[in-house]
Amino acid sequence: MIQLSILRNDVTLRNAVTFVNMPEVSQFKYRGEKMGVSARKKRQTEALREQVLDTAEDIFVREGIAQVTMRRIAASVDYAPTLLYRLFANKADLLDHLIARGYKGVRKQYAVVLAQEDLKPRARLESILSTYVDYALTHPNHYRMWFDTSSIRYQGRRLLMNHGHLEYVVFQVWLDGIESCQAEGMFAGWDSLDIFQIIWSRVHGLISLRLQCPDLPWMPVADHLEEVLTLSL
């Protein structure tokens, strides 16, 4: 019996195993195989997590938030409920991950707009709102979940969307854009929160009605949003 000790990046790995004239190359092959298994398991776990989230989202859309239960999801993916609890602590944790996935998507879109430093305040605000509308219409499930499971609050000049113990600043980006416009002389005499409420209500109506009545011969989205913004700005 030989005690194999490999020092790698200040971490000592010891495996009590039987080797017979094992060459050096075999030692690294052994370690690599173990690492490969670990990486593969991680990928499988992430794939399963995404499958569960997709299923939860589908149940939410078809049957409502009350039917999104760990047992219901487990039955849909044909896994034991105990397996789901290895991926998520409980239903609340699962919903947190589901909501976070939607916010991550729109945040990526915002980042593209905010990175364009040459945009004037009004053009930047219009681009932010256009990005939000486009994301909502192409990801209707995420959009519905935001408002069915979250709340919005205004505190210390900050607009926060709350979902459980999580907070998101999806609308703070709007408020920042409005205040940048005010610094350029727009919206004179108006409070930034009042302007936000006017724009938000009109944009939300645009999105909600299009999702609710998809068969109506709507005008092009870009033209519709342009008219909404003209009335608001």
Backbone bond lengths (Angstrom), bond angles and torsions (degrees), N, CA, C in turn:
res aa  C-N    CA-C-N  psi(-1)  N-CA   C-N-CA  omega(-1)  CA-C   N-CA-C  phi
1 M - - - 1.461 - - 1.517 108.52 -
2 I 1.353 117.04 125.06 1.452 121.92 -178.66 1.519 109.08 -115.52
3 Q 1.337 117.98 134.87 1.465 122.16 176.71 1.527 108.17 -88.28
4 L 1.337 118.35 111.71 1.452 122.66 -179.22 1.520 108.73 -89.41
5 S 1.317 115.97 123.92 1.464 120.77 178.67 1.510 109.12 -127.56
6 I 1.364 117.36 118.38 1.460 122.82 -179.51 1.519 107.86 -117.30
7 L 1.320 117.80 120.48 1.459 121.87 179.09 1.525 107.82 -95.14
8 R 1.319 116.22 116.93 1.460 121.38 -176.61 1.518 108.64 -139.45
9 N 1.345 118.35 117.99 1.454 122.50 -179.22 1.524 111.99 52.28
10 D 1.337 115.77 45.48 1.465 123.02 176.59 1.522 113.23 63.61
11 V 1.326 117.18 17.49 1.466 120.51 176.93 1.513 107.65 -118.60
12 T 1.338 118.10 125.01 1.452 121.77 -179.56 1.518 110.05 -97.69
13 L 1.340 115.46 124.47 1.457 121.19 178.17 1.512 108.14 -106.27
14 R 1.314 117.57 122.78 1.466 121.24 -179.74 1.522 109.42 -118.82
15 N 1.306 114.98 128.34 1.452 120.41 178.07 1.521 108.67 -132.43
16 A 1.317 117.27 116.32 1.468 121.36 178.36 1.522 107.71 -82.53
17 V 1.325 117.21 99.30 1.452 122.23 -177.22 1.525 108.38 -138.96
18 T 1.312 117.40 165.76 1.458 122.55 179.91 1.510 110.22 -97.64
19 F 1.318 117.71 121.88 1.452 123.35 178.15 1.523 108.91 -122.62
20 V 1.306 116.81 142.06 1.455 122.26 174.94 1.522 108.15 -120.22
21 N 1.363 115.19 105.93 1.467 120.55 -179.90 1.535 111.51 48.98
22 M 1.339 116.99 45.12 1.456 121.43 -177.59 1.529 109.71 -74.16
23 P 1.352 120.39 119.04 1.457 122.48 -179.12 1.521 110.84 -71.92
24 E 1.318 115.78 162.25 1.454 121.83 -176.16 1.521 111.81 -57.66
25 V 1.345 118.10 -41.80 1.450 120.81 -177.27 1.525 111.58 -59.73
26 S 1.335 116.44 -33.53 1.457 119.82 -179.43 1.524 111.71 -67.73
27 Q 1.330 116.17 -32.00 1.472 119.15 178.87 1.529 109.80 -61.42
28 F 1.350 116.53 -44.20 1.461 119.43 -178.53 1.525 111.45 -73.16
29 K 1.306 117.69 -30.52 1.447 120.02 175.32 1.526 110.06 -64.28
30 Y 1.323 115.37 -41.71 1.475 120.39 178.85 1.522 110.11 -60.30
31 R 1.349 116.38 -47.53 1.455 119.70 -177.96 1.525 110.47 -65.16
32 G 1.344 117.56 -40.97 1.454 121.87 -178.82 1.513 112.13 -63.18
33 E 1.323 116.93 -39.05 1.455 120.09 178.44 1.516 110.87 -63.47
34 K 1.342 116.59 -40.08 1.459 119.94 179.44 1.527 110.50 -64.39
35 M 1.349 115.34 -42.32 1.452 119.04 179.16 1.516 111.23 -66.54
36 G 1.348 117.06 -36.67 1.461 121.13 179.08 1.515 111.52 -62.99
37 V 1.312 116.81 -40.74 1.467 121.15 177.93 1.521 110.40 -62.53
38 S 1.338 116.75 -42.04 1.459 120.96 -179.64 1.519 111.06 -63.17
39 A 1.330 117.09 -43.69 1.461 121.15 180.00 1.518 110.87 -65.58
40 R 1.337 115.87 -38.58 1.454 119.69 179.90 1.524 111.00 -66.39
41 K 1.315 116.54 -40.58 1.461 120.37 177.92 1.525 111.19 -63.22
42 K 1.334 115.90 -38.27 1.464 119.68 179.13 1.519 110.70 -63.96
43 R 1.336 116.92 -42.84 1.462 120.71 178.58 1.522 110.97 -64.35
44 Q 1.332 116.02 -39.49 1.461 119.86 179.45 1.527 110.91 -65.53
45 T 1.331 115.63 -39.42 1.464 120.24 178.89 1.521 110.98 -64.22
46 E 1.340 116.77 -43.26 1.461 120.75 179.22 1.523 110.88 -65.22
47 A 1.327 116.94 -38.67 1.462 120.62 178.79 1.522 110.46 -64.63
48 L 1.326 116.68 -41.39 1.453 121.32 178.44 1.527 110.51 -66.11
49 R 1.323 116.39 -40.10 1.465 120.46 178.20 1.533 110.60 -59.45
50 E 1.339 116.16 -44.63 1.465 120.13 179.62 1.524 111.05 -66.04
51 Q 1.330 116.60 -36.52 1.467 120.13 177.63 1.520 110.55 -63.13
52 V 1.314 116.82 -42.93 1.469 121.50 179.16 1.525 110.35 -64.36
53 L 1.337 117.35 -42.49 1.465 121.01 179.25 1.526 110.97 -64.87
54 D 1.329 117.23 -40.20 1.466 120.89 177.35 1.528 110.15 -61.44
55 T 1.324 116.23 -42.27 1.467 120.91 -179.77 1.515 110.91 -66.27
56 A 1.337 117.19 -43.13 1.463 121.12 178.42 1.519 110.64 -61.03
57 E 1.319 116.37 -41.15 1.470 120.96 179.21 1.525 110.47 -63.63
58 D 1.319 116.80 -41.83 1.464 121.25 179.90 1.529 111.00 -64.39
59 I 1.323 117.30 -42.66 1.469 120.91 178.40 1.520 110.26 -64.13
60 F 1.332 116.63 -41.49 1.462 120.52 179.12 1.524 111.23 -57.81
61 V 1.323 116.52 -46.33 1.463 120.98 -176.66 1.524 111.47 -67.34
62 R 1.331 116.43 -42.02 1.463 120.07 -175.01 1.525 113.27 -81.53
63 E 1.344 117.67 -34.17 1.458 119.79 -169.52 1.525 115.18 -125.91
64 G 1.322 117.32 -8.81 1.461 119.43 178.72 1.515 112.79 98.03
65 I 1.327 114.67 162.86 1.459 121.65 -174.30 1.524 112.72 -63.17
66 A 1.337 117.37 -31.32 1.465 120.49 -177.39 1.523 112.20 -64.14
67 Q 1.331 116.45 -26.46 1.468 120.46 -177.72 1.526 113.00 -88.57
68 V 1.319 116.13 -3.66 1.468 119.16 178.48 1.527 107.87 -83.54
69 T 1.335 115.92 87.43 1.456 121.99 179.20 1.529 109.05 -120.05
70 M 1.310 115.56 158.25 1.463 119.65 -179.52 1.530 110.71 -61.48
71 R 1.319 116.43 -40.99 1.465 119.84 -179.16 1.529 110.82 -67.27
72 R 1.330 116.72 -40.23 1.470 120.81 -179.89 1.521 110.24 -65.48
73 I 1.317 117.57 -42.31 1.466 121.69 178.69 1.519 110.40 -65.18
74 A 1.341 116.34 -43.75 1.468 120.50 -179.41 1.520 111.22 -59.13
75 A 1.336 116.10 -40.20 1.464 119.86 179.28 1.530 111.05 -65.66
76 S 1.328 116.40 -35.83 1.466 120.67 -178.12 1.519 112.41 -70.70
77 V 1.334 116.97 -35.19 1.469 120.04 -179.54 1.518 111.89 -95.02
78 D 1.346 116.07 -0.36 1.466 122.42 177.00 1.524 112.06 62.54
79 Y 1.353 115.60 45.83 1.455 121.99 174.51 1.521 108.70 -128.18
80 A 1.303 116.27 157.56 1.455 120.77 176.60 1.531 109.33 -68.74
81 P 1.332 118.74 141.89 1.471 121.06 179.18 1.525 112.68 -55.12
82 T 1.338 117.09 -31.77 1.465 119.50 -179.04 1.524 111.79 -61.86
83 L 1.341 116.90 -30.27 1.456 119.90 178.76 1.523 110.95 -65.99
84 L 1.344 116.54 -38.44 1.457 120.34 179.77 1.522 111.03 -63.20
85 Y 1.342 115.92 -34.51 1.463 119.22 -178.86 1.530 111.97 -73.74
86 R 1.318 116.80 -10.01 1.469 119.72 171.90 1.529 110.30 -82.13
87 L 1.353 115.56 -21.70 1.461 120.97 -179.59 1.523 112.31 -94.45
88 F 1.338 116.40 -36.75 1.463 122.55 -178.20 1.530 109.05 -135.53
89 A 1.317 116.18 142.38 1.464 120.01 -177.10 1.521 111.65 -64.11
90 N 1.331 116.78 -39.53 1.468 121.94 -177.90 1.532 108.01 -167.62
91 K 1.328 116.05 -173.56 1.465 120.11 -178.98 1.524 110.98 -61.95
92 A 1.330 117.52 -41.31 1.462 120.81 -179.35 1.529 110.91 -60.43
93 D 1.309 116.03 -41.39 1.464 120.39 179.22 1.526 110.45 -65.27
94 L 1.321 116.76 -41.02 1.458 120.91 178.35 1.530 110.41 -61.87
95 L 1.337 116.92 -44.70 1.464 120.32 179.62 1.520 111.32 -65.02
96 D 1.327 117.10 -35.95 1.468 120.53 176.02 1.526 110.33 -57.80
97 H 1.339 116.00 -45.51 1.463 120.35 179.73 1.529 110.93 -65.76
98 L 1.321 116.15 -36.87 1.463 120.31 -178.98 1.527 110.43 -67.05
99 I 1.324 116.53 -45.06 1.459 120.81 178.67 1.528 110.22 -65.38
100 A 1.318 116.04 -42.38 1.469 120.28 -178.94 1.522 111.07 -60.31
101 R 1.327 117.13 -35.18 1.459 120.21 -180.00 1.528 110.62 -62.52
102 G 1.334 116.29 -39.76 1.455 119.62 178.66 1.516 112.44 -68.21
103 Y 1.329 116.94 -43.72 1.462 120.30 -179.74 1.524 111.63 -66.10
104 K 1.318 116.48 -33.59 1.459 119.74 178.49 1.525 110.12 -62.10
105 G 1.321 116.08 -37.72 1.457 120.49 179.98 1.519 112.72 -64.16
106 V 1.326 117.15 -48.33 1.466 119.55 -178.31 1.525 110.90 -71.49
107 R 1.324 117.29 -30.83 1.468 120.32 178.28 1.535 110.77 -64.21
108 K 1.323 116.35 -37.45 1.462 120.23 177.10 1.522 110.72 -61.77
109 Q 1.340 115.99 -40.91 1.455 120.52 179.86 1.528 110.99 -67.11
110 Y 1.330 116.73 -40.77 1.464 120.88 176.76 1.533 110.37 -58.98
111 A 1.325 116.30 -42.26 1.460 121.00 -175.24 1.527 111.24 -59.02
112 V 1.319 116.63 -35.61 1.463 120.62 179.12 1.530 110.25 -63.42
113 V 1.334 115.59 -43.15 1.471 120.27 179.94 1.522 110.67 -67.70
114 L 1.323 116.74 -47.76 1.461 121.01 -175.80 1.520 112.56 -65.84
115 A 1.312 116.66 -21.44 1.471 120.05 179.24 1.526 112.46 -76.93
116 Q 1.337 116.65 -11.95 1.470 120.90 -179.65 1.530 109.07 -85.86
117 E 1.309 115.84 88.78 1.457 121.41 -172.60 1.524 113.65 -69.56
118 D 1.333 117.96 -18.04 1.459 120.17 -177.82 1.523 113.35 -83.80
119 L 1.335 118.50 -3.66 1.461 121.31 -179.52 1.525 110.90 -72.47
120 K 1.331 115.75 135.51 1.453 120.95 173.43 1.535 109.04 -73.72
121 P 1.348 118.69 157.83 1.475 120.95 -175.91 1.522 114.53 -51.00
122 R 1.343 117.44 -46.97 1.465 118.59 -178.51 1.527 111.14 -65.60
123 A 1.328 117.04 -43.70 1.463 120.71 179.68 1.525 110.70 -63.69
124 R 1.327 117.08 -36.67 1.461 120.73 178.42 1.526 110.43 -65.92
125 L 1.331 117.47 -44.43 1.461 120.91 179.33 1.521 110.48 -63.32
126 E 1.322 116.92 -43.41 1.465 120.31 178.56 1.529 110.92 -61.15
127 S 1.319 116.82 -40.07 1.474 120.64 179.80 1.520 111.02 -66.98
128 I 1.319 116.92 -39.22 1.467 121.19 178.43 1.523 110.05 -62.42
129 L 1.332 116.31 -46.20 1.457 120.05 -179.20 1.526 111.10 -66.67
130 S 1.338 116.88 -39.43 1.456 120.71 177.95 1.529 110.86 -63.13
131 T 1.330 116.12 -39.57 1.462 121.74 178.27 1.524 110.54 -63.17
132 Y 1.326 116.56 -43.10 1.465 122.22 -179.82 1.535 109.93 -62.45
133 V 1.328 116.66 -47.16 1.467 120.92 -179.16 1.523 110.29 -61.76
134 D 1.326 116.30 -45.76 1.462 120.47 -179.07 1.522 110.97 -60.89
135 Y 1.344 116.39 -43.19 1.466 119.06 -179.30 1.526 110.80 -65.76
136 A 1.327 116.41 -42.64 1.468 120.25 -178.61 1.525 111.73 -63.12
137 L 1.320 117.39 -41.51 1.459 120.83 -178.03 1.518 112.60 -73.26
138 T 1.330 117.19 -27.42 1.462 120.32 178.96 1.529 112.67 -93.25
139 H 1.342 116.83 -11.37 1.463 122.14 176.70 1.535 108.95 -132.49
140 P 1.332 116.81 62.38 1.473 119.81 -174.32 1.522 114.45 -60.76
141 N 1.335 117.41 -31.25 1.466 119.37 179.77 1.521 111.04 -64.34
142 H 1.333 116.21 -44.92 1.461 119.87 178.36 1.525 110.30 -61.50
143 Y 1.315 115.58 -42.60 1.471 119.75 -177.94 1.523 110.99 -61.48
144 R 1.315 117.16 -45.52 1.465 120.54 -179.60 1.530 111.15 -64.40
145 M 1.313 116.58 -39.10 1.465 120.00 -179.38 1.519 111.75 -65.33
146 W 1.341 116.99 -35.69 1.466 119.17 179.29 1.520 110.97 -55.11
147 F 1.319 116.23 -43.26 1.459 119.22 -173.67 1.522 113.64 -91.98
148 D 1.320 117.45 -18.72 1.460 120.24 177.08 1.522 112.24 -84.05
149 T 1.323 117.30 -20.97 1.470 119.11 -174.44 1.532 112.95 -124.42
150 S 1.331 118.24 0.90 1.461 120.30 -174.74 1.517 111.57 -125.99
151 S 1.310 115.80 170.31 1.460 122.24 175.24 1.523 108.02 -137.83
152 I 1.323 116.33 158.04 1.454 120.70 179.84 1.524 109.18 -117.90
153 R 1.317 116.34 141.18 1.462 120.37 177.82 1.524 110.18 -139.45
154 Y 1.324 113.95 155.37 1.464 121.09 -177.95 1.513 107.68 -119.29
155 Q 1.323 116.06 119.21 1.466 120.07 -174.96 1.527 109.35 -145.81
156 G 1.317 116.37 123.05 1.457 120.10 177.68 1.510 113.87 57.96
157 R 1.326 116.41 43.11 1.470 123.03 -178.49 1.520 112.00 63.93
158 R 1.316 116.33 24.60 1.463 120.98 178.50 1.522 109.55 -122.88
159 L 1.342 115.56 134.60 1.458 122.19 176.34 1.518 108.48 -101.74
160 L 1.315 117.31 118.51 1.459 121.64 -176.00 1.522 110.42 -124.66
161 M 1.323 115.69 133.45 1.461 121.76 170.47 1.516 107.13 -94.57
162 N 1.321 116.66 124.94 1.454 121.87 -178.86 1.524 110.80 -108.24
163 H 1.316 114.35 133.11 1.462 120.71 170.91 1.520 106.44 -134.88
164 G 1.325 116.17 107.51 1.455 119.54 -175.00 1.512 109.46 60.63
165 H 1.334 117.00 -125.52 1.458 121.00 179.74 1.528 112.06 -95.42
166 L 1.345 116.85 5.84 1.455 121.18 -178.83 1.526 111.07 -97.16
167 E 1.330 116.75 149.84 1.453 122.35 177.95 1.531 109.29 -128.48
168 Y 1.338 116.05 142.47 1.455 121.47 179.18 1.525 109.43 -131.39
169 V 1.333 116.02 149.90 1.464 120.91 -175.75 1.527 111.29 -112.12
170 V 1.334 116.72 30.91 1.458 120.99 -176.36 1.522 111.79 -56.52
171 F 1.338 118.40 -34.68 1.460 120.94 -179.74 1.528 112.90 -94.39
172 Q 1.322 116.60 -14.80 1.464 118.92 174.86 1.528 110.07 -63.22
173 V 1.322 116.30 -31.74 1.467 120.81 177.35 1.525 109.74 -61.55
174 W 1.338 117.06 -38.36 1.458 120.78 176.65 1.529 110.41 -64.20
175 L 1.327 114.97 -47.71 1.461 119.72 -176.93 1.527 110.87 -61.93
176 D 1.317 116.90 -40.95 1.460 120.94 176.81 1.527 110.28 -61.22
177 G 1.333 115.78 -40.28 1.466 119.85 179.03 1.512 112.05 -65.93
178 I 1.316 116.52 -39.76 1.471 121.22 178.13 1.525 110.48 -63.32
179 E 1.320 116.46 -43.51 1.463 120.14 -178.87 1.525 111.66 -68.83
180 S 1.343 117.69 -30.27 1.455 120.57 174.06 1.527 110.32 -66.17
181 C 1.329 115.81 -38.09 1.464 120.14 176.59 1.528 110.35 -65.34
182 Q 1.312 117.01 -40.26 1.463 120.48 179.28 1.526 111.12 -62.59
183 A 1.324 116.01 -35.26 1.468 120.13 178.65 1.530 111.11 -65.36
184 E 1.358 116.16 -19.59 1.459 121.21 178.10 1.518 111.95 -96.51
185 G 1.347 116.87 7.12 1.458 120.56 176.76 1.517 115.75 98.80
186 M 1.322 117.99 -0.60 1.467 120.59 178.38 1.529 110.59 -81.91
187 F 1.324 115.80 159.34 1.469 122.95 177.49 1.536 111.66 57.59
188 A 1.312 117.26 37.54 1.471 120.92 -178.39 1.527 110.61 -58.32
189 G 1.326 115.74 130.48 1.453 121.53 177.84 1.516 114.59 84.23
190 W 1.331 117.25 -1.03 1.458 121.05 -179.42 1.528 110.12 -104.11
191 D 1.328 114.66 147.07 1.459 120.02 171.93 1.529 108.33 -81.06
192 S 1.313 116.83 140.59 1.467 120.52 -176.74 1.528 112.23 -60.23
193 L 1.330 117.48 -35.21 1.466 119.91 179.28 1.529 110.93 -67.20
194 D 1.336 117.15 -36.98 1.466 120.08 177.44 1.527 110.51 -64.06
195 I 1.325 116.27 -42.90 1.458 119.84 178.25 1.523 110.20 -62.85
196 F 1.332 117.10 -42.05 1.467 120.75 177.80 1.525 110.66 -57.62
197 Q 1.318 116.94 -45.99 1.462 120.48 -177.59 1.520 111.88 -62.26
198 I 1.339 116.83 -39.15 1.462 120.59 178.87 1.533 110.25 -64.80
199 I 1.321 115.73 -48.43 1.472 119.67 -179.08 1.516 110.81 -65.99
200 W 1.320 117.08 -44.77 1.464 121.56 -177.86 1.518 111.10 -59.19
201 S 1.336 116.98 -46.66 1.465 120.21 -177.47 1.523 110.87 -62.10
202 R 1.335 116.95 -38.25 1.464 119.71 -179.25 1.528 111.49 -73.34
203 V 1.310 117.11 -41.41 1.465 120.38 179.11 1.526 110.63 -67.94
204 H 1.321 116.49 -41.53 1.466 120.34 178.29 1.527 110.42 -62.52
205 G 1.342 116.44 -39.69 1.466 119.82 177.49 1.516 111.33 -63.74
206 L 1.323 116.89 -41.90 1.469 121.71 178.26 1.524 110.21 -57.78
207 I 1.324 116.27 -48.32 1.470 120.62 -177.02 1.525 111.28 -68.75
208 S 1.326 116.06 -49.86 1.468 120.79 -174.99 1.520 111.84 -61.83
209 L 1.320 117.42 -42.20 1.464 119.82 -178.96 1.522 111.41 -68.38
210 R 1.291 117.08 -37.18 1.469 119.63 178.01 1.525 111.23 -67.24
211 L 1.322 116.68 -36.91 1.466 119.87 177.86 1.524 111.18 -72.33
212 Q 1.323 115.98 -36.05 1.465 120.85 -177.64 1.523 111.70 -76.56
213 C 1.326 117.34 -33.64 1.465 121.23 -176.06 1.540 110.25 -125.95
214 P 1.317 117.51 65.40 1.472 120.58 -174.18 1.519 114.04 -65.92
215 D 1.345 117.68 -20.83 1.458 120.14 -176.60 1.523 113.45 -86.68
216 L 1.317 117.36 -6.74 1.459 120.27 177.30 1.534 108.68 -68.40
217 P 1.325 117.55 138.96 1.475 119.02 179.60 1.531 111.21 -73.94
218 W 1.329 115.04 78.07 1.457 120.93 -176.61 1.532 111.55 -69.81
219 M 1.314 115.22 150.56 1.456 120.26 171.15 1.527 108.25 -68.44
220 P 1.318 119.56 159.52 1.465 121.01 179.42 1.525 111.32 -53.07
221 V 1.330 116.18 142.62 1.468 121.06 -175.94 1.523 111.44 -56.88
222 A 1.324 116.64 -44.14 1.464 119.98 -177.53 1.522 111.04 -60.62
223 D 1.355 117.16 -41.93 1.470 120.79 179.20 1.515 110.95 -68.22
224 H 1.332 115.71 -39.68 1.471 121.04 -179.90 1.530 109.82 -61.99
225 L 1.304 116.15 -48.39 1.463 120.58 -179.18 1.525 110.22 -64.62
226 E 1.308 117.69 -39.02 1.461 121.67 179.23 1.531 110.62 -59.36
227 E 1.336 116.69 -42.05 1.457 119.84 178.78 1.523 111.34 -67.95
228 V 1.332 116.46 -39.89 1.463 120.77 177.56 1.524 110.07 -60.45
229 L 1.332 116.30 -44.42 1.462 120.48 -177.52 1.531 111.04 -71.15
230 T 1.316 117.42 -34.31 1.460 120.74 177.71 1.520 110.46 -62.42
231 L 1.330 116.13 -42.40 1.466 120.72 178.00 1.512 111.38 -66.38
232 S 1.349 115.76 -35.88 1.464 120.42 -175.96 1.529 112.45 -83.10
233 L 1.339 116.17 -40.14 1.455 119.91 -172.84 1.522 112.15 -98.04
